[in-house]
Amino acid sequence: MARTVGIGHQDFETVRKNGYFYVDKTHFMREWWENGDAVTLITRPRRFGKTLTMSMTEQFFSVEYAGRGELFEELSIWEEKKYRDMQGTYPVISLSFANVKEQDYVAASYRIRQLLMKQYEKKSFLQESNLLSNAEKAYYERMKTDISEIDASLALYQLSDYLCRYFGKKVIILLDEYDTPMQEAYMSGYWEKLAGFIRSLFNATFKTNPYLERAIMTGITRVSKESIFSDLNNLEVVTTTSDKYADCFGFTEEEVFQALDEFGLTGEKEDVRNWYDGFRFGNISGIYNPWSILNYLDKKKIGTYWANTSSNSLVGKLIREGEAEIKVTMEKLIQGESVHAMLDEQIIFSQLGQEEGAVWSLLLASGYLKAEDVRMDLGSGKMNYELRLTNREVRYMFLQMIDGWFQGCRPVRNAFLQAMLQGDLEEMNEYMNDIAEELFSSFDTGKNPSGKTHPERFYHGFVLGLLVELQERYEITSNKESGLGRYDIMLEPKDRTQDAIVIEFKIANTRKKESLETAVESALQQIEEKKYEAVLHAKGFARGQIRKYGFAFHGKEVLIGAAKA
């Protein structure tokens, strides 16, 4: 009989005591211990078992779980006497930043200090022992109730000291979701201030702490060393492209197929592979997201389970507000193509809004992209990544995300697309101006789109997002060579009885007193002079099957013109 699938449980004891479906990942602890690294940072996407793994590690090593070997019986870690003897023998400090999602620095700092106070409260037996002096007991009382920002940096350092003295053994520290506050700080505009606070805390806790045996931090991203890890030269970083712990997070295909057999779903293996396979960690491909698999086993039907629960707000913001090149690349990825990018797996938050490579680094760390090939570029010395969307579930997530940008004006958007496909220029202008008035400000990081450094890229990216709805019926390409130059957007119909469409963008130059009408004529003239339709002619499209549009923009004003047949 198949085991019960318990959805959403992140406490190891709960999973084991209730006999819920569990894939044995206890070999992680053996591998981690034998590697001997002082401080290990492991980055994995959301819902890949990081929190459950940290719970498992705490309950294996912590003195608070001494004598609880039954939780690990019949699992791989329990096969060796060396590890059976280690169970429940170390003081452990375990905390999580997963819920530190505040809108300002004051609230974020207070939330972290609350978590530190909770650690002191949880271990109040130290205050009652004879090991602490009266002054230390007074300090301990203050740390339970009111940790100041100054006190916070040394809070875990000092607690490690007390625990080490009490148990006669150095401390293991586990910090889950360390980077959640960082992402929230970036989104809310207080990144620099929080980085300083975190840097001081991490330096005292993980670098200059003589009472530390070992530590693990988990998160989604590898925040740049310069930001918060500048003093930590003892940090072993394990990213999605590292070979260490490659099969310890997520399910391998063998594990997934065994589960499908257990649940009587043997015949569904190909469907499950097509939807959920595709993650790659280090040298192991064919990794599946546990959240999707657990939900599939429970509900026995295909669904976008992981994509619908992941927090996509930062990713959506960066793609929506990024320049056209980012949207062009996303379009290629959605169409199943791979792209090459020079990137650094460190996330430098100050570059996220400016550097295209920083966006791809975030998408790779978050699990939305997989690295099919990584090699050094001999010219620059940088690493060149071949990237592709991870799987079909992720592709649908991005389609839904882009569609969501236009949620508030979907009827108008659909009307515009219908008018464009029918060649109704008057309605195209009416609906596009309605859309521009409604949405331009939410797509733009500035107060005025036309005031951007590269305004044409902004409009280009906006229209690309608008057209994604048509990607099932048209091959949509951008900025590719044809004739004597590069067109802005081309729509090639998959049904050859339909017309192809070429679009060129222009910005009305107000300094030269250029009108929207003049800009439209300039766009249409460029299409003709550069012979952008050449690639369509080469594919057999007759001149009468190709429609050409010039889009002119000034702020939120739009004018669309068409070339005469």
C-alpha positions in Angstrom: 0.0 0.0 0.0 1.3 3.4 -1.0 2.4 5.8 1.8 0.4 8.9 2.6 1.6 12.1 0.9 1.7 14.9 3.5 1.8 18.2 1.6 3.7 21.1 3.1 5.4 19.3 6.1 8.9 20.7 6.7 9.5 19.2 10.1 11.5 15.9 9.9 10.0 14.5 13.1 6.5 15.0 11.8 7.2 13.3 8.5 8.9 10.3 10.2 6.5 9.8 13.1 3.4 9.8 10.8 5.0 7.6 8.2 4.5 10.2 5.4 6.0 9.6 2.0 9.7 10.5 2.3 12.7 10.0 0.0 15.8 9.2 2.1 18.3 12.1 1.9 20.1 11.4 5.1 23.3 10.7 3.1 23.6 14.5 2.9 24.7 14.5 6.6 27.4 11.9 6.0 28.7 13.7 2.9 28.6 17.1 4.7 30.4 15.8 7.8 33.1 14.0 5.9 33.8 17.1 3.7 34.8 18.9 6.9 34.0 22.4 5.7 33.7 25.0 8.5 30.9 27.0 7.0 28.8 25.7 4.0 26.4 27.9 2.0 24.1 25.8 -0.1 21.9 27.5 -2.7 18.9 25.7 -4.2 15.5 26.9 -5.7 12.4 27.1 -3.5 10.6 23.9 -2.5 13.7 21.7 -3.0 13.7 20.4 0.5 16.2 22.8 2.1 14.1 23.4 5.2 13.3 19.7 5.7 17.0 19.0 5.3 17.9 21.5 8.0 15.3 20.1 10.3 16.7 16.6 9.7 20.2 17.8 10.4 19.2 19.6 13.6 17.3 16.5 14.9 20.2 14.2 14.1 23.0 16.2 15.8 21.2 18.2 18.5 21.5 17.2 22.1 17.8 18.2 22.4 17.1 15.0 20.3 19.4 12.7 22.2 18.0 9.2 22.3 15.7 9.8 19.3 17.5 7.3 17.0 14.1 5.9 16.0 13.6 8.9 13.7 16.6 7.6 11.6 16.2 3.9 11.8 16.0 2.2 8.4 17.6 5.3 6.7 21.1 5.3 5.2 22.7 7.4 7.9 21.8 4.7 10.5 23.8 2.0 8.7 27.1 3.1 10.2 27.9 2.8 13.9 30.1 6.0 13.6 27.0 8.1 12.8 24.7 6.2 15.2 27.1 7.2 18.0 27.0 10.9 16.9 23.2 11.2 17.0 22.1 13.8 19.7 25.6 14.8 20.8 26.1 18.4 19.7 24.6 21.7 20.9 22.8 23.2 17.9 21.5 26.7 17.1 18.9 26.5 14.4 17.0 29.5 13.0 15.3 30.6 9.8 15.0 34.0 8.1 12.2 32.7 5.9 9.6 35.0 7.4 11.7 38.2 7.4 9.8 40.0 4.6 9.5 43.5 5.9 8.8 46.7 4.0 11.5 48.8 5.7 14.8 48.5 7.5 13.5 49.2 11.0 11.0 46.4 10.8 13.5 43.9 9.2 16.1 44.6 11.8 13.5 44.2 14.6 12.3 40.9 13.1 15.8 39.5 13.0 16.4 40.6 16.5 13.2 38.9 17.6 14.5 35.6 16.1 17.7 36.1 18.1 15.8 36.8 21.3 13.8 33.6 20.7 17.1 31.6 20.6 18.0 32.9 24.1 14.5 32.2 25.4 14.6 28.7 24.0 17.9 28.0 25.8 17.0 29.6 29.2 18.5 26.7 31.0 21.9 28.4 30.4 20.8 31.4 32.5 19.9 29.1 35.4 23.2 27.3 35.3 26.2 28.0 37.6 28.5 28.5 34.6 27.4 32.1 34.1 28.6 35.0 36.3 26.0 37.4 37.6 27.0 39.9 34.9 26.5 37.3 32.2 23.1 36.3 33.7 22.1 40.0 33.6 23.3 40.1 30.0 21.4 37.0 29.2 18.2 38.4 30.6 18.5 41.5 28.4 19.1 39.3 25.3 15.9 37.4 26.0 13.8 40.5 26.0 15.4 43.4 24.2 18.4 42.9 21.8 19.6 46.2 20.5 21.2 46.5 17.0 24.6 46.8 18.7 24.0 43.6 20.7 22.6 41.8 17.7 26.0 41.3 15.9 27.4 39.3 18.8 24.2 37.5 19.8 24.9 34.1 18.2 28.6 34.4 19.0 27.9 34.9 22.7 25.2 32.2 22.8 27.8 29.8 21.2 30.1 30.6 24.0 27.5 29.7 26.7 26.5 26.5 24.9 30.1 25.4 24.4 30.8 25.9 28.1 27.7 24.1 29.2 28.0 21.0 27.0 31.8 21.0 26.7 31.5 20.9 22.9 31.6 23.4 20.1 28.3 24.4 18.5 26.7 23.6 15.1 24.8 26.6 13.6 22.1 26.1 11.0 20.6 29.2 9.3 17.8 28.5 6.8 16.7 31.0 4.0 19.5 33.4 4.9 18.8 35.5 1.8 15.1 36.1 2.1 15.6 39.5 3.9 18.1 40.5 1.2 15.6 40.1 -1.6 12.9 41.9 0.3 15.4 44.7 1.1 16.2 45.1 -2.6 12.5 45.2 -3.5 11.8 47.8 -0.9 14.9 50.0 -1.3 16.8 49.4 1.9 19.4 46.9 0.7 22.6 48.8 1.6 21.5 49.4 5.2 20.4 45.8 5.8 23.6 44.5 4.2 25.7 46.3 6.8 23.6 44.8 9.6 23.8 41.3 8.2 27.6 41.6 7.5 28.3 42.3 11.1 26.1 39.5 12.3 27.7 36.9 9.9 31.2 38.0 10.6 30.9 37.5 14.4 28.9 34.3 14.0 30.7 32.4 11.3 34.2 33.9 10.9 35.5 35.0 14.3 33.6 32.5 16.4 36.0 30.1 18.3 33.0 28.2 19.7 31.8 27.1 16.2 32.2 23.5 15.2 30.5 23.8 11.8 27.7 25.7 10.1 25.3 25.4 7.2 23.4 28.3 5.6 20.8 27.7 2.9 19.1 30.1 0.5 18.1 30.5 -3.1 20.9 32.9 -4.2 24.6 33.3 -3.6 24.7 36.9 -2.5 28.0 38.5 -3.6 30.9 38.2 -1.2 31.5 41.9 -1.3 28.0 42.6 0.0 27.7 40.5 3.2 30.5 37.9 3.1 33.5 40.2 2.7 35.1 38.8 5.9 34.2 35.2 5.5 37.2 33.5 3.8 36.2 30.2 5.4 33.0 29.9 3.4 32.4 26.9 1.1 29.8 27.9 -1.5 27.7 25.2 -3.2 25.5 26.5 -6.0 23.3 24.7 -8.5 26.4 24.1 -10.8 28.5 22.6 -8.0 29.1 18.9 -7.8 28.8 18.7 -4.0 25.5 17.5 -2.6 24.2 17.3 -6.2 21.6 14.6 -5.4 20.8 15.7 -1.9 18.2 18.2 -2.8 15.3 17.4 -5.2 14.4 13.9 -6.4 16.4 12.0 -9.0 14.6 10.3 -11.9 15.1 6.9 -10.3 13.5 8.1 -7.0 10.6 9.6 -9.0 10.0 6.5 -11.0 10.1 4.3 -7.9 7.5 6.6 -6.3 5.3 6.4 -9.4 5.4 2.6 -9.2 4.5 2.7 -5.5 1.4 4.8 -6.3 0.3 2.8 -9.2 1.3 5.4 -11.7 3.8 3.5 -13.7 2.2 4.4 -17.0 2.5 8.1 -16.4 6.3 8.3 -16.3 6.7 9.9 -19.7 4.1 12.7 -18.9 5.8 13.4 -15.6 9.2 13.5 -17.3 8.0 15.9 -19.9 6.5 18.3 -17.3 8.8 18.2 -14.3 12.2 16.9 -15.4 14.9 19.3 -16.4 16.7 20.5 -13.3 20.4 19.9 -13.2 22.7 20.2 -10.1 26.4 19.9 -10.7 27.1 16.8 -12.8 23.7 15.2 -12.2 20.9 15.9 -14.7 17.3 14.6 -14.4 16.5 16.2 -11.1 12.8 16.8 -10.3 11.3 19.4 -8.1 9.9 17.6 -4.9 6.9 19.9 -4.5 5.6 19.2 -8.0 6.2 15.4 -7.6 4.5 15.3 -4.2 1.5 17.2 -5.4 1.3 14.9 -8.5 1.4 11.8 -6.3 -1.3 13.3 -4.1 -3.6 14.6 -6.8 -2.7 12.2 -9.6 -2.9 14.9 -12.3 -0.6 17.3 -14.1 -0.5 20.8 -12.8 1.8 23.8 -12.4 2.3 23.2 -8.7 5.8 24.6 -8.2 5.4 27.6 -10.4 2.2 28.6 -8.7 3.8 28.6 -5.2 7.1 30.1 -5.9 7.6 33.8 -5.2 8.1 35.4 -8.6 7.7 39.1 -7.7 11.4 39.9 -8.0 11.8 38.0 -11.2 8.7 39.5 -12.7 9.8 43.0 -11.8 13.3 42.6 -13.3 11.9 41.2 -16.6 9.0 43.7 -16.8 11.2 46.7 -16.1 14.3 45.5 -17.9 15.3 46.7 -21.4 14.1 45.1 -24.6 17.1 42.8 -24.8 15.9 40.9 -21.7 12.4 40.5 -23.1 13.8 39.4 -26.5 15.9 36.7 -24.7 12.9 35.6 -22.7 10.9 35.3 -25.9 13.6 33.0 -27.3 13.6 30.9 -24.1 9.8 30.6 -24.1 10.0 29.3 -27.7 12.3 26.5 -26.6 15.6 28.0 -27.7 18.8 28.1 -25.6 20.7 31.3 -25.0 24.4 32.0 -24.1 25.3 34.4 -21.4 28.4 35.5 -19.5 27.4 35.6 -15.9 28.6 35.3 -12.3 26.6 33.1 -10.0 27.1 35.7 -7.3 24.0 37.9 -7.1 25.1 41.5 -6.9 21.9 43.2 -5.9 23.1 46.7 -6.9 23.5 45.4 -10.5 20.1 43.6 -10.8 18.4 46.6 -12.4 21.3 47.4 -14.8 23.2 44.2 -15.8 21.4 41.7 -18.0 23.8 39.0 -16.7 22.6 39.6 -13.2 19.0 38.8 -14.2 20.1 35.5 -15.7 22.1 34.7 -12.6 19.0 35.2 -10.5 16.9 33.0 -12.8 19.5 30.3 -12.8 19.7 30.3 -9.0 15.9 30.3 -8.7 15.6 27.2 -10.8 13.8 28.8 -13.8 16.8 28.3 -16.0 19.2 25.3 -16.2 22.8 25.4 -17.4 23.1 22.9 -20.1 26.8 23.7 -20.6 29.3 25.8 -18.7 32.7 26.6 -20.1 35.3 29.3 -19.8 35.5 31.9 -22.6 39.1 32.0 -23.5 39.0 35.6 -24.7 37.5 37.2 -21.5 38.3 34.5 -18.9 34.6 34.6 -17.9 32.3 31.7 -17.7 29.9 31.2 -20.6 26.6 29.5 -19.8 24.3 27.9 -22.2 20.9 28.4 -20.6 17.4 27.0 -21.3 14.1 27.1 -19.5 14.1 24.2 -17.0 10.9 22.4 -18.1 7.3 22.8 -19.4 6.0 23.8 -16.0 8.4 26.8 -15.9 7.5 27.8 -19.4 3.8 28.0 -18.4 4.8 30.0 -15.4 6.5 32.7 -17.5 3.6 32.7 -20.0 1.2 33.2 -17.0 3.4 35.9 -15.5 3.6 37.9 -18.8 -0.1 37.5 -19.2 -0.6 38.8 -15.7 1.1 42.1 -16.6 -1.9 42.9 -18.8 -4.5 41.4 -16.5 -6.1 44.8 -15.7 -6.7 45.6 -19.4 -7.1 42.1 -20.9 -10.3 42.9 -23.0 -8.5 46.0 -24.5 -5.4 44.0 -25.1 -7.3 41.2 -26.8 -9.2 43.8 -28.9 -5.9 45.4 -30.0 -4.4 42.0 -31.0 -7.6 41.2 -33.0 -7.5 44.6 -34.7 -3.9 44.1 -35.6 -4.5 40.6 -37.1 -7.4 42.0 -39.1 -5.5 45.0 -40.2 -7.9 47.6 -38.7 -5.5 50.5 -38.2 -8.1 52.8 -36.6 -9.0 50.3 -33.9 -5.3 49.4 -33.4 -4.6 53.1 -32.5 -7.5 53.4 -30.2 -6.8 50.3 -28.2 -3.0 50.8 -28.1 -3.5 54.3 -26.6 -5.9 52.9 -24.0 -3.3 50.2 -23.0 -0.5 52.8 -22.9 -2.4 55.1 -20.7 -3.2 52.2 -18.3 0.1 50.3 -18.1 3.1 52.3 -19.2 3.8 53.6 -15.7 3.8 50.1 -14.2 6.3 48.8 -16.9 8.7 51.7 -16.3 11.0 52.3 -13.4 11.0 56.0 -14.1 8.3 58.6 -13.9 8.2 59.1 -17.7 9.0 56.3 -20.2 10.2 58.8 -22.7 12.7 60.0 -20.3 14.6 56.7 -20.1 18.1 56.4 -21.4 17.0 54.1 -24.1 13.3 54.8 -24.5 12.9 52.8 -27.7 14.0 49.7 -25.9 11.3 50.3 -23.3 8.6 50.5 -25.9 10.0 47.6 -27.8 9.9 45.4 -24.7 6.4 46.5 -23.8 5.0 45.6 -27.2 6.9 42.2 -27.1 5.1 41.4 -23.8 1.8 42.4 -25.4 2.4 40.0 -28.3 3.4 36.9 -26.3 -0.3 36.0 -26.4 0.1 35.2 -30.1 3.1 32.9 -29.7 1.0 29.7 -30.3 -0.1 31.0 -33.7 3.0 33.0 -34.8 6.7 32.7 -34.5 7.6 36.0 -32.9 11.2 37.2 -33.4 13.0 40.4 -32.5 16.1 42.3 -33.5 17.2 39.8 -36.1 19.0 40.4 -39.4 17.0 40.6 -42.6 17.8 42.5 -45.8 20.1 45.4 -45.0 19.6 45.6 -41.2 17.8 44.4 -38.1 14.1 44.6 -37.8 12.4 45.4 -34.4 9.7 42.7 -34.4 8.5 40.2 -37.0 5.4 37.9 -36.7 5.6 34.9 -39.0 2.3 32.9 -39.1 2.4 29.2 -38.6 -0.7 29.0 -40.8 0.7 30.1 -44.2 -2.7 31.4 -45.3 -2.3 34.3 -42.8 -0.3 37.5 -43.3 3.2 38.0 -41.8 3.8 41.3 -39.9 6.8 43.5 -39.6 6.9 46.2 -36.9 9.4 49.1 -36.5 9.5 51.5 -33.6 10.4 55.2 -33.5 10.4 57.8 -30.8 9.2 61.3 -31.7 12.2 63.6 -31.1 10.6 66.6 -29.4 13.9 68.5 -29.4 13.8 68.5 -33.2 10.0 69.3 -33.1 9.3 65.9 -34.7 5.6 64.9 -34.6 4.3 61.4 -34.1 3.2 61.4 -37.8 6.7 62.2 -38.9 8.1 59.4 -36.7 5.7 56.9 -38.1 6.7 57.8 -41.7 10.4 57.4 -40.6 9.7 53.9 -39.2 7.8 52.8 -42.4 10.5 54.3 -44.6 13.2 52.3 -42.7 11.3 49.0 -43.2 11.3 49.7 -47.0 14.9 51.0 -47.3 16.4 48.2 -45.2 14.3 45.6 -47.0 13.3 43.9 -43.7 10.8 41.7 -45.5 13.6 39.9 -47.3 13.7 36.9 -44.9 9.9 36.5 -45.4 10.3 36.5 -49.2 13.0 33.9 -48.9 10.4 31.7 -47.1 7.9 32.1 -49.8 5.7 34.9 -48.6 4.5 37.1 -51.4 4.6 40.9 -51.0 0.8 41.0 -50.6 1.1 38.6 -47.6 3.4 41.0 -45.6 1.9 43.9 -43.6 4.2 46.6 -42.3 3.5 48.8 -39.3 5.3 51.8 -37.9 4.8 52.5 -34.1 5.7 56.0 -33.0 5.8 56.9 -29.3 6.0 60.0 -27.2 5.5 59.5 -23.5 2.1 57.7 -23.2 1.0 58.8 -26.7 1.2 56.2 -29.5 0.5 56.5 -33.2 0.5 53.5 -35.5 0.8 53.7 -39.3 0.8 51.1 -42.0 2.6 50.9 -45.3 0.5 51.1 -48.4 0.1 47.7 -50.1 
